[in-house]
Amino acid sequence: MNIIELDIWSKFGSFIKPFSNSGGMLTYFIPPKTSIIGMIGAILGYKFNDFTDEKGIKKYSIEKLNDIKVSIQPLFSLKTKRVTFNQVSNEGIKNFRQDVLINPYYKLFIIFPDSLDSEKSIFLDRIKSQKSFFNLYMGKNEFLLNYKFINVSNCEIFKLDNSNKNNFFDCGNGIYGTLNRKNVIHADLKSEKVNSRKLLFSSGNSRKLESFYEYFIHDYPIRRENFVDFKFSPISFYAMNNNEKCYFSNIILKENCFLELCEIGDKKWISLI
């Protein structure tokens, strides 16, 4: 099994949360898995409206990519700014406010299942040559997305459970980037800096998350079916804008549950979503 590593970045980005408040539309600080699947589909050439009708239920072609596994590492100071946009329609011009990410930069790890070997081959060929069937965006079509292929390597998926976790962490292993918390009761975030759960910094129309602190997304979009049906999972992550060490450890899992991990370096692992 191959693990594909690439970096994506833009000057701005916005991944709108599925709710609004009186202050405007909010954004996720990391791209939802559904957005990453959309990016992969754009590179492969999947059209958003390509579907078959199965007994009144629309089956979209891009749904075949849903079993791809991903992990995300934010590599920038997580910061947003509230921006006012003009929306033109038959009813005239309306203003709406939206949170926009400033200089978003992420490292992605992507694993295709064996059933998608042909798609994986096409995807690798295109990202290595900087080609994409459709344009790529950082969540919004005004924000063009840049990407760079970093590496592809062989990997084996390791299932961490309560019977083997002590030996795993006693050896100095750590989990980097996002943590899939679906089956996790507790996890420590270790850093060279002091860390704990931390509220974001806010000033005027700007918001910034402190680095090396753990943040939760309780309803992180991981799957999209029939175009409008979403499935969610809890995850946590941390902001890190330099190379200082920061990782999850000492994880306690729910009974009879496990966590899928993949090694990306010496004692460095990622949690697959």
Helices and strands as residue ranges (DSSP letters): E 2-9, E 12-13, E 16-21, E 24-27, H 33-44, E 51-54, E 57-60, G 61-65, E 69-74, E 79-89, E 92-102, E 105-111, G 114-116, H 117-128, E 146-154, E 157-160, H 165-170, E 174-176, E 179-180, E 184-191, E 201-203, E 206-208, E 214-225, E 229-238, E 246-253, E 259-265, E 268-271
